[in-house]
Structure formats: C-alpha cells, structure tokens
Amino acid sequence: MKLWTIRRVRQPHGADRADLSVLLQAAMTGMVSAAMLLAVGCDDATTPAAGQTASDSGSDGSAPIDAGIDAGIDAGGATDTNRMGGGDQGAPCVVPQVLGTSPAPKGLTYGKFADDCKSKNGYPQMHASCAGAVVGRGTSLNRWDGVLTEHSCRGMNTCGGVSCVELADENTLTGEQLYQQSGCPDCHGGDAFAIFVPQGNSADAALKAFEVRTGLSLELAVAFGSLGHEAGVASRSNMPPYFSRLSRPATERVVKYLRTLPTKVSEYPLFAVDKPIVESE
C-alpha cells in the first residue's frame, strides 16, 4: 500500500509542436525548478535543531519527520547522467522537471517513508538544511511545509527533509555476475574483498568494523559511493555511486555476494605536503 500519492503535472504531448512551444516548456520547467529551490528560506537561525538519527532497519517507531532529523548517513555524489526515466539510465538532466506535488500524510515518520521508498525501488537520503542536495530523480519531502515533490533530476529538493532516490531498472543477473560485470574486482579484488583504509589505521579494527556493518549500510555505500574528507588533508572520493546503474534488489544481491568473500585490508596513502606523490625508483 502506497503511503503517498503525487499529483502529476500534465506535460505537453506530441513531438511535432512548434519550436516556440518546446522553448516555452523548457523555460517554464526551469522557472518551476528555480522557484521550488528558492521559495523556502534556509535560515539556520530559524531552523530547529536536528537531533534524530535514522536507523538502518527503516522500520517504524521514529518520530514524525518534521520533529527533527539528523543527516546520519555520509552518502556520496551524483554524476551528470542521473536518469530521467523511460528506462534510459544514461539520459542527462537537460531540463529538470517537477512532475507533481502533494501534501504529505499527517504524522508521516521516517520509518514509513523509508519503507515506501524501498517499495518504489529507491533508497532514502536525508538533508540537514540546504536545498539542491538530492543526488537523483525521485520524491523529496520538505520538512518545513510538508510538501512532497516528485522530480525528474538531481538537485531538486527544497530546504531540509528527506528524499527517495529512484534507482536503475531491475535485471536478472546474480550478485556474482553483477559484482564481476560492474567492475568491482578491479578495485576490491575477485578472490578476496579488499577493504580500503587510510594509511596508519589498524587493519584489525577495520576488519572488525566491516564485519558488524549492516547490509543496508553497505547497500548505501554501493548506491551512493564513498565520498568524504581526511581531516586537514584533502577531500576523499574512493568509489563512484551506482544508483543509476543498479536497482535496489540488484544492490542487495551484490552486497550478499561480497559478504561471501574473504576480506583483506588495503591501505591507501595520505600524501605528505612536503614529499613527492610519485616515489622515485
């Protein structure tokens, strides 16, 4: 049973319309997108403090979304090929569109939102305050006005709240096939799964931390990539996102497969400011 229903915005039909109509449509959708991003202010001075962290289970029992959500998942960035629908995962976001809006059900919790997002072949993302942070097509909920917005592209959430990012279409490949064909062995290895840690960290601690990670935690890493920063050194981009290439069930199969592989630790260097990056022979 769906927890929300979006009122779809009617779009012009027919490919033979005059160029003026096409330009008008592009201009109007662009203005709608801009208005959606600018209509709600993001004044931190008036923003209630966030304090609730989502659980991995996605089950109900959390407070209503507008009661405060802390961005507890450090998920990673978008590419320029986030899908716009129609089964074409490579379609660029040329003209972002608002596909429909609707008021959220009263008292909608994050748990219910996450469960319904799963039924829609998506993963949820949280937004602390800023608009324009969602990484792909889907549905975003503004925590301040309670409006759900279905959109065709990344960067179309308004200030604060949660989004359901739609993933690629499903396929029939097994977890092992997906792991091999997605290029995972190129970095993580084929016979043993490599866990990457910054130089100087404990290998035993990294292995133990990996063993206790939930399936959902690993799925989110696969879907949204591995981005972050090494304090005082540089930003980190270790793995690209796969949400535009793998469906949610496919992502789950990949994670289940890699859990069957033995693990090993692979260190990557934190380059010193006064030493050459390329070591001399």
Residue frames as qw, qx, qy, qz and C-alpha x, y, z in Angstrom:
[[0.000, 0.888, 0.461, 0.000, 0.00, 0.00, 0.00],
 [0.420, 0.451, -0.020, 0.787, 1.44, 3.35, -1.04],
 [0.352, -0.555, -0.471, 0.589, 1.89, 5.89, 1.72],
 [0.061, 0.613, 0.015, -0.787, 1.77, 8.90, -0.54],
 [0.543, 0.557, 0.572, 0.263, 0.28, 9.81, -3.90],
 [0.225, -0.359, 0.175, 0.889, 1.71, 12.56, -6.06],
 [0.482, 0.758, 0.331, -0.288, -0.49, 14.78, -8.19],
 [0.622, 0.069, 0.449, 0.638, 1.19, 14.62, -11.58],
 [0.130, 0.661, -0.074, -0.735, 1.74, 17.85, -13.51],
 [0.757, 0.537, 0.372, -0.008, 0.36, 17.49, -17.03],
 [0.343, -0.454, 0.480, 0.668, 3.09, 17.67, -19.67],
 [0.536, 0.575, -0.190, -0.587, 2.60, 18.70, -23.33],
 [0.760, 0.044, 0.637, 0.120, 2.37, 15.78, -25.75],
 [0.684, 0.694, 0.215, 0.061, 3.48, 15.40, -29.34],
 [0.633, -0.311, 0.268, 0.657, 6.91, 15.76, -30.89],
 [0.391, 0.463, 0.472, 0.641, 5.66, 17.92, -33.80],
 [0.136, -0.914, -0.319, 0.212, 4.85, 21.05, -31.80],
 [0.378, 0.858, -0.082, 0.337, 6.47, 24.30, -32.88],
 [0.603, 0.184, -0.427, 0.648, 9.93, 25.17, -31.57],
 [0.169, -0.516, 0.178, -0.821, 8.38, 28.04, -29.63],
 [0.813, -0.424, -0.129, -0.377, 6.29, 25.57, -27.62],
 [0.874, -0.028, -0.346, 0.340, 9.37, 23.49, -26.83],
 [0.332, 0.356, -0.311, 0.816, 11.26, 26.57, -25.70],
 [0.451, -0.527, 0.035, -0.719, 8.30, 27.70, -23.62],
 [0.907, -0.321, -0.255, -0.101, 8.07, 24.31, -21.92],
 [0.728, 0.101, -0.354, 0.578, 11.79, 24.37, -21.13],
 [0.056, 0.455, -0.212, 0.863, 11.55, 27.90, -19.76],
 [0.641, -0.501, -0.077, -0.577, 8.53, 27.11, -17.63],
 [0.919, -0.244, -0.291, 0.105, 10.00, 23.93, -16.14],
 [0.553, 0.249, -0.327, 0.725, 13.22, 25.80, -15.46],
 [0.194, -0.505, 0.142, -0.829, 11.31, 28.55, -13.64],
 [0.820, -0.428, -0.186, -0.332, 9.34, 25.99, -11.65],
 [0.849, -0.051, -0.353, 0.390, 12.57, 24.28, -10.61],
 [0.306, 0.346, -0.278, 0.843, 14.18, 27.57, -9.64],
 [0.452, -0.525, 0.003, -0.722, 11.11, 28.66, -7.73],
 [0.889, -0.331, -0.306, -0.087, 11.00, 25.36, -5.87],
 [0.737, 0.022, -0.344, 0.582, 14.60, 25.77, -4.75],
 [0.206, 0.274, -0.182, 0.922, 14.25, 29.43, -3.76],
 [0.434, -0.590, -0.355, -0.581, 10.73, 29.64, -2.34],
 [0.766, -0.604, -0.220, 0.016, 11.65, 28.26, 1.07],
 [0.049, 0.860, -0.420, 0.286, 14.34, 30.10, 3.02],
 [0.866, -0.051, -0.417, 0.272, 17.24, 28.22, 4.59],
 [0.083, -0.766, 0.314, -0.554, 17.90, 30.47, 7.54],
 [0.601, 0.001, -0.734, 0.316, 19.83, 28.42, 10.09],
 [0.037, -0.177, 0.474, -0.862, 18.90, 30.94, 12.76],
 [0.637, -0.041, 0.149, -0.755, 15.25, 29.89, 12.48],
 [0.712, 0.139, -0.650, -0.225, 15.84, 26.21, 11.75],
 [0.797, -0.510, 0.177, -0.269, 15.00, 23.87, 14.65],
 [0.136, -0.595, 0.792, 0.009, 17.94, 21.84, 15.86],
 [0.831, 0.146, -0.462, -0.273, 18.17, 18.39, 14.34],
 [0.320, -0.542, 0.701, -0.336, 18.71, 15.54, 16.71],
 [0.869, 0.018, 0.423, -0.257, 17.26, 12.28, 15.44],
 [0.036, 0.481, -0.792, -0.374, 19.32, 9.73, 13.57],
 [0.834, 0.157, -0.221, -0.480, 17.71, 7.20, 11.25],
 [0.679, -0.311, 0.663, -0.046, 18.11, 3.51, 11.98],
 [0.021, 0.315, -0.821, -0.476, 19.38, 1.02, 9.42],
 [0.279, 0.250, 0.924, -0.081, 16.24, -1.05, 9.67],
 [0.177, -0.120, -0.425, -0.880, 13.93, 1.56, 8.19],
 [0.274, -0.471, -0.838, -0.011, 11.18, 0.23, 10.46],
 [0.241, -0.755, -0.217, -0.570, 8.58, 2.45, 12.04],
 [0.675, -0.544, -0.369, 0.333, 8.85, 3.79, 15.53],
 [0.400, 0.039, -0.043, 0.915, 10.70, 7.02, 14.78],
 [0.078, 0.604, 0.365, -0.704, 9.29, 10.45, 15.47],
 [0.521, 0.785, 0.335, -0.028, 7.45, 12.32, 12.69],
 [0.674, 0.338, 0.126, 0.645, 9.82, 13.70, 10.06],
 [0.073, 0.792, 0.046, 0.605, 9.12, 17.32, 10.92],
 [0.675, -0.736, -0.061, 0.014, 10.18, 16.66, 14.51],
 [0.128, -0.855, 0.493, 0.093, 13.85, 16.78, 13.51],
 [0.975, 0.156, 0.082, 0.135, 16.21, 14.55, 11.54],
 [0.292, -0.765, 0.471, 0.328, 19.96, 14.47, 11.66],
 [0.714, 0.573, -0.364, -0.170, 21.85, 13.59, 8.49],
 [0.703, -0.501, 0.503, -0.054, 23.29, 10.36, 9.81],
 [0.863, 0.192, 0.394, 0.253, 24.47, 8.86, 6.51],
 [0.095, -0.703, 0.374, 0.597, 27.51, 10.27, 4.73],
 [0.738, 0.398, 0.530, 0.125, 26.37, 9.36, 1.22],
 [0.384, -0.344, 0.388, 0.764, 28.14, 10.41, -1.89],
 [0.158, 0.516, -0.107, -0.835, 27.73, 12.44, -5.00],
 [0.702, 0.549, 0.386, -0.236, 25.95, 12.47, -8.28],
 [0.459, -0.043, 0.568, 0.682, 27.17, 12.09, -11.82],
 [0.254, 0.348, -0.167, -0.887, 25.96, 14.04, -14.85],
 [0.375, 0.017, -0.780, -0.501, 23.97, 11.04, -16.05],
 [0.281, 0.141, 0.767, -0.559, 21.28, 10.65, -13.41],
 [0.092, 0.292, 0.854, 0.421, 18.37, 9.07, -15.17],
 [0.305, 0.074, 0.047, -0.948, 15.26, 10.96, -16.18],
 [0.670, 0.205, 0.543, -0.464, 13.05, 7.92, -16.64],
 [0.732, 0.528, -0.187, -0.387, 11.80, 5.97, -19.62],
 [0.979, -0.043, 0.151, 0.133, 14.28, 3.21, -18.87],
 [0.621, 0.617, -0.159, 0.457, 17.22, 5.31, -20.10],
 [0.669, -0.650, -0.139, 0.331, 19.64, 5.45, -17.17],
 [0.584, -0.065, 0.161, 0.793, 22.15, 7.39, -19.25],
 [0.142, 0.792, 0.388, 0.451, 19.87, 10.32, -20.08],
 [0.335, 0.049, -0.307, 0.889, 21.43, 13.59, -18.85],
 [0.068, -0.718, -0.571, 0.391, 19.42, 16.04, -16.79],
 [0.279, 0.288, 0.320, 0.858, 18.97, 18.64, -19.51],
 [0.313, -0.437, -0.128, -0.833, 15.61, 20.10, -18.42],
 [0.080, -0.096, -0.860, 0.496, 14.82, 19.27, -14.78],
 [0.415, -0.371, -0.439, -0.706, 11.09, 18.95, -14.21],
 [0.341, -0.053, 0.667, -0.660, 8.73, 18.99, -11.28],
 [0.230, -0.121, -0.881, -0.395, 6.45, 16.05, -12.09],
 [0.501, -0.588, -0.511, -0.377, 3.93, 16.62, -9.31],
 [0.024, 0.304, -0.571, 0.762, 3.34, 17.79, -5.74],
 [0.626, -0.476, -0.541, -0.299, 1.15, 16.65, -2.87],
 [0.388, -0.674, 0.387, -0.495, 0.84, 17.25, 0.88],
 [0.299, 0.227, -0.906, 0.195, 2.49, 14.53, 2.96],
 [0.625, -0.475, -0.595, -0.174, 0.25, 12.27, 5.06],
 [0.363, -0.780, 0.207, -0.465, -0.14, 13.70, 8.55],
 [0.701, -0.555, 0.428, -0.130, 2.38, 12.29, 11.02],
 [0.882, 0.410, -0.220, 0.072, 4.44, 10.55, 8.31],
 [0.638, -0.666, 0.348, 0.169, 7.51, 9.06, 10.01],
 [0.142, 0.674, -0.667, -0.284, 10.92, 8.40, 8.55],
 [0.406, -0.111, 0.907, -0.023, 10.35, 4.68, 9.04],
 [0.600, 0.548, 0.541, -0.215, 7.21, 4.74, 6.90],
 [0.361, 0.841, -0.229, -0.331, 8.89, 6.97, 4.33],
 [0.083, -0.549, 0.810, 0.190, 11.87, 4.59, 4.09],
 [0.518, 0.122, 0.843, -0.079, 9.64, 1.52, 3.77],
 [0.582, 0.707, 0.324, -0.237, 7.63, 3.08, 0.96],
 [0.175, 0.807, -0.473, -0.308, 10.85, 4.25, -0.72],
 [0.325, -0.283, 0.893, 0.129, 12.03, 0.63, -0.74],
 [0.570, 0.428, 0.690, -0.123, 8.78, -0.44, -2.41],
 [0.446, 0.865, 0.047, -0.225, 9.48, 2.19, -5.09],
 [0.859, 0.258, 0.039, 0.440, 12.95, 0.73, -5.88],
 [0.184, 0.828, -0.168, 0.503, 14.73, 3.53, -4.08],
 [0.611, -0.227, -0.481, 0.587, 16.96, 4.45, -1.15],
 [0.179, -0.946, -0.269, -0.036, 16.25, 7.39, 1.17],
 [0.498, 0.254, -0.209, 0.802, 18.55, 10.34, 1.70],
 [0.312, -0.802, -0.407, 0.306, 18.40, 12.92, 4.50],
 [0.348, 0.593, 0.057, 0.724, 19.05, 16.65, 4.06],
 [0.386, -0.336, -0.493, 0.704, 20.14, 18.71, 7.06],
 [0.061, 0.687, 0.264, -0.674, 19.10, 22.09, 5.70],
 [0.036, 0.479, -0.400, -0.780, 20.25, 23.03, 2.22],
 [0.763, 0.512, 0.212, -0.332, 18.25, 22.70, -0.97],
 [0.565, 0.708, -0.390, -0.165, 19.74, 21.12, -4.08],
 [0.271, -0.561, 0.776, -0.095, 21.42, 18.21, -2.28],
 [0.859, 0.104, 0.459, -0.203, 19.47, 15.19, -3.55],
 [0.278, -0.445, 0.700, 0.485, 21.60, 13.15, -5.96],
 [0.038, 0.050, 0.857, 0.511, 18.97, 11.83, -8.38],
 [0.449, -0.244, -0.448, -0.733, 15.43, 11.50, -9.63],
 [0.307, -0.256, -0.880, 0.258, 12.73, 10.67, -7.10],
 [0.344, -0.774, -0.410, -0.339, 10.49, 12.22, -4.44],
 [0.336, 0.167, -0.452, 0.809, 11.53, 14.80, -1.85],
 [0.388, -0.750, -0.533, -0.045, 9.71, 15.89, 1.30],
 [0.128, 0.553, -0.223, 0.792, 10.21, 19.41, 2.63],
 [0.421, -0.314, -0.747, 0.409, 10.12, 19.14, 6.42],
 [0.028, -0.172, -0.274, 0.946, 9.00, 22.76, 6.87],
 [0.479, 0.139, -0.090, -0.862, 5.91, 22.91, 4.65],
 [0.596, 0.052, 0.757, -0.261, 5.12, 19.17, 4.47],
 [0.678, 0.585, -0.089, -0.435, 5.03, 19.10, 0.66],
 [0.724, -0.085, 0.624, 0.281, 6.10, 16.01, -1.30],
 [0.396, 0.750, -0.247, -0.468, 7.61, 16.83, -4.70],
 [0.854, 0.119, 0.452, 0.228, 8.25, 14.28, -7.42],
 [0.138, 0.863, -0.297, -0.384, 11.09, 15.42, -9.67],
 [0.899, 0.437, -0.022, 0.009, 12.98, 14.18, -12.71],
 [0.594, 0.589, -0.317, 0.448, 16.51, 15.09, -11.77],
 [0.635, -0.245, -0.425, 0.597, 19.14, 15.64, -9.10],
 [0.245, -0.003, -0.161, 0.956, 19.39, 18.80, -7.01],
 [0.268, -0.417, -0.408, -0.767, 15.64, 19.43, -6.89],
 [0.469, -0.542, -0.656, 0.236, 14.90, 19.04, -3.17],
 [0.105, -0.836, -0.007, -0.539, 14.00, 22.09, -1.11],
 [0.040, 0.602, -0.575, 0.552, 15.43, 23.06, 2.27],
 [0.275, -0.272, 0.781, -0.490, 15.68, 20.26, 4.80],
 [0.838, 0.073, 0.149, -0.519, 13.89, 16.94, 4.92],
 [0.580, -0.173, 0.783, 0.141, 14.22, 13.61, 3.16],
 [0.534, 0.481, -0.392, -0.574, 14.21, 12.25, -0.37],
 [0.839, 0.042, 0.542, -0.010, 13.60, 8.90, -2.02],
 [0.118, 0.617, -0.579, -0.519, 16.16, 8.46, -4.78],
 [0.912, 0.283, 0.158, -0.253, 14.89, 6.15, -7.53],
 [0.450, -0.456, 0.693, 0.332, 17.39, 3.60, -8.78],
 [0.246, 0.325, -0.703, -0.583, 18.01, 1.91, -12.13],
 [0.837, 0.031, -0.178, -0.516, 15.64, -0.68, -13.56],
 [0.753, -0.325, 0.560, -0.115, 15.85, -4.27, -12.33],
 [0.512, 0.487, -0.655, -0.268, 17.75, -7.01, -14.20],
 [0.961, -0.145, -0.104, -0.209, 18.08, -10.78, -13.87],
 [0.535, 0.502, -0.592, 0.333, 21.81, -11.01, -13.09],
 [0.782, -0.445, -0.390, 0.196, 23.02, -12.76, -9.96],
 [0.380, -0.909, 0.107, 0.135, 25.03, -10.99, -7.27],
 [0.679, -0.313, 0.442, 0.496, 28.24, -12.57, -8.52],
 [0.513, 0.504, 0.471, 0.512, 27.52, -11.57, -12.11],
 [0.012, -0.968, -0.172, -0.183, 26.74, -8.02, -11.07],
 [0.558, -0.740, 0.228, 0.298, 29.89, -7.85, -8.95],
 [0.659, -0.072, 0.497, 0.561, 32.04, -9.04, -11.85],
 [0.389, 0.580, 0.498, 0.513, 30.37, -7.01, -14.59],
 [0.125, -0.971, -0.192, -0.060, 30.19, -3.76, -12.62],
 [0.460, 0.670, -0.340, 0.473, 33.97, -3.61, -12.32],
 [0.640, -0.732, 0.119, -0.199, 34.10, -4.31, -8.58],
 [0.928, -0.172, 0.070, 0.324, 37.06, -6.72, -8.83],
 [0.519, 0.655, -0.074, 0.544, 39.16, -4.00, -10.48],
 [0.087, -0.702, 0.339, -0.620, 39.44, -2.28, -7.11],
 [0.684, -0.465, 0.353, -0.437, 38.20, -4.70, -4.45],
 [0.069, -0.370, 0.924, 0.060, 39.62, -7.90, -5.95],
 [0.693, 0.025, -0.495, -0.523, 37.98, -11.11, -7.10],
 [0.649, -0.056, -0.745, 0.143, 39.12, -13.82, -4.68],
 [0.384, -0.455, -0.556, 0.580, 39.08, -11.64, -1.54],
 [0.022, 0.889, 0.346, 0.298, 37.20, -8.42, -0.89],
 [0.481, 0.116, -0.246, 0.834, 39.55, -5.51, -0.17],
 [0.256, -0.887, -0.373, 0.091, 38.52, -3.00, 2.50],
 [0.462, 0.522, -0.078, 0.713, 40.28, 0.32, 1.92],
 [0.486, -0.805, -0.250, 0.230, 41.54, 2.27, 4.93],
 [0.179, 0.935, -0.235, 0.196, 43.78, 5.35, 5.23],
 [0.659, 0.322, -0.527, 0.429, 47.41, 4.67, 5.92],
 [0.057, 0.351, -0.582, 0.731, 48.20, 4.26, 9.60],
 [0.707, -0.255, 0.102, -0.651, 44.84, 2.82, 10.64],
 [0.425, -0.259, 0.848, -0.182, 44.54, -0.54, 12.35],
 [0.389, 0.111, -0.770, -0.494, 43.81, -3.39, 9.93],
 [0.167, -0.232, -0.932, 0.224, 42.20, -5.48, 12.68],
 [0.166, 0.432, 0.442, -0.768, 39.90, -2.60, 13.66],
 [0.373, 0.321, -0.368, -0.789, 38.92, -2.07, 10.03],
 [0.336, -0.017, -0.906, -0.257, 38.07, -5.75, 9.56],
 [0.070, -0.345, -0.822, 0.447, 36.00, -5.84, 12.76],
 [0.242, 0.419, 0.158, -0.861, 34.17, -2.65, 11.75],
 [0.392, 0.199, -0.610, -0.659, 33.35, -4.15, 8.36],
 [0.229, -0.120, -0.966, 0.011, 32.05, -7.37, 9.91],
 [0.009, 0.467, 0.706, -0.532, 29.48, -5.54, 12.05],
 [0.205, 0.211, -0.202, -0.934, 28.25, -3.21, 9.31],
 [0.600, 0.360, 0.587, -0.409, 24.63, -3.81, 8.43],
 [0.508, 0.328, 0.676, 0.421, 23.54, -4.88, 4.98],
 [0.189, 0.916, 0.350, 0.048, 21.77, -1.56, 4.48],
 [0.290, -0.838, 0.231, 0.399, 24.93, 0.35, 5.38],
 [0.453, -0.215, 0.672, 0.545, 26.86, -1.47, 2.65],
 [0.386, 0.609, 0.647, 0.248, 23.99, -1.08, 0.18],
 [0.031, 0.972, 0.150, -0.176, 24.04, 2.68, 0.72],
 [0.363, -0.630, 0.465, 0.505, 27.79, 2.73, 0.12],
 [0.447, 0.148, 0.744, 0.474, 27.28, 0.90, -3.18],
 [0.244, 0.782, 0.562, 0.114, 24.33, 3.07, -4.21],
 [0.009, 0.996, 0.092, 0.010, 25.77, 6.46, -3.29],
 [0.616, 0.584, -0.296, 0.438, 29.51, 5.90, -3.38],
 [0.702, -0.485, -0.239, 0.464, 32.26, 6.71, -0.91],
 [0.260, 0.696, -0.019, 0.669, 32.93, 10.41, -0.51],
 [0.582, -0.755, -0.242, 0.182, 34.19, 12.37, 2.46],
 [0.229, 0.863, -0.311, 0.324, 37.34, 14.04, 3.69],
 [0.774, -0.127, -0.388, 0.485, 40.52, 13.24, 5.51],
 [0.304, -0.923, -0.193, 0.136, 40.70, 15.83, 8.28],
 [0.266, -0.844, 0.273, 0.378, 43.26, 18.50, 7.47],
 [0.496, -0.200, 0.683, 0.499, 44.44, 16.72, 4.33],
 [0.178, 0.119, -0.568, -0.795, 42.02, 16.61, 1.41],
 [0.766, 0.114, 0.141, -0.616, 38.58, 15.57, 0.26],
 [0.311, -0.191, 0.926, 0.099, 38.16, 11.87, -0.46],
 [0.750, 0.332, -0.080, -0.566, 36.47, 10.23, -3.44],
 [0.314, -0.360, 0.877, 0.050, 37.09, 6.50, -3.28],
 [0.254, 0.232, 0.922, 0.180, 34.13, 4.97, -5.12],
 [0.242, -0.072, -0.321, -0.913, 31.54, 6.28, -7.58],
 [0.567, 0.116, 0.509, -0.637, 27.79, 5.89, -6.96],
 [0.020, 0.005, 0.927, 0.374, 25.92, 3.03, -8.63],
 [0.363, 0.407, 0.618, -0.567, 22.30, 4.11, -8.05],
 [0.518, 0.576, -0.143, -0.616, 21.90, 4.97, -11.74],
 [0.378, 0.398, -0.792, -0.267, 23.24, 1.53, -12.78],
 [0.247, -0.068, -0.956, 0.145, 21.88, -0.93, -10.22],
 [0.541, -0.541, -0.361, -0.533, 18.34, -1.39, -8.92],
 [0.461, -0.576, 0.468, -0.486, 17.78, -1.75, -5.19],
 [0.968, -0.106, 0.188, -0.131, 17.27, -5.56, -5.44],
 [0.796, 0.475, -0.225, 0.301, 20.44, -5.77, -7.58],
 [0.037, 0.711, -0.466, 0.525, 22.35, -3.74, -5.00],
 [0.740, -0.423, 0.373, -0.366, 21.13, -6.11, -2.28],
 [0.987, 0.154, 0.015, 0.048, 22.32, -9.11, -4.32],
 [0.515, 0.646, -0.373, 0.423, 25.78, -7.56, -4.79],
 [0.278, -0.645, 0.492, -0.513, 26.13, -6.97, -1.05],
 [0.912, -0.210, 0.260, -0.239, 25.00, -10.51, -0.23],
 [0.898, 0.363, -0.144, 0.202, 27.59, -11.87, -2.66],
 [0.320, 0.676, -0.444, 0.493, 30.52, -9.78, -1.41],
 [0.593, -0.561, 0.388, -0.429, 29.66, -10.96, 2.12],
 [0.996, -0.013, 0.082, -0.021, 30.56, -14.49, 0.99],
 [0.660, 0.581, -0.298, 0.372, 34.11, -13.44, 0.03],
 [0.694, -0.392, -0.250, 0.550, 37.04, -13.48, 2.44],
 [0.035, 0.993, 0.069, 0.090, 38.18, -9.99, 3.40],
 [0.708, -0.036, -0.076, 0.701, 41.51, -8.23, 3.42],
 [0.128, -0.908, -0.139, 0.374, 42.69, -4.71, 4.20],
 [0.618, 0.403, 0.200, 0.645, 44.28, -2.44, 1.62],
 [0.282, -0.690, -0.170, 0.645, 45.85, 0.81, 2.80],
 [0.455, 0.727, 0.232, 0.459, 45.84, 3.95, 0.71],
 [0.514, -0.051, -0.229, 0.825, 48.37, 6.74, 1.38],
 [0.077, -0.953, -0.262, 0.129, 47.71, 10.14, 2.90],
 [0.652, 0.472, -0.010, 0.593, 50.19, 12.22, 0.94],
 [0.468, -0.597, -0.179, 0.626, 52.51, 14.46, 2.91],
 [0.260, 0.947, 0.129, -0.139, 52.65, 18.08, 1.78],
 [0.068, -0.856, 0.467, 0.213, 56.46, 18.07, 1.59],
 [0.490, -0.242, 0.806, 0.226, 57.03, 14.72, -0.15],
 [0.273, 0.230, -0.625, -0.694, 56.69, 13.68, -3.81],
 [0.806, 0.090, 0.208, -0.547, 53.44, 11.90, -4.70],
 [0.911, 0.341, -0.229, -0.026, 55.28, 9.59, -7.12],
 [0.694, -0.604, 0.352, 0.176, 58.01, 7.70, -5.34],
 [0.348, 0.740, -0.542, -0.193, 61.33, 7.69, -7.12],
 [0.967, 0.088, -0.239, 0.003, 62.86, 4.40, -8.07]]
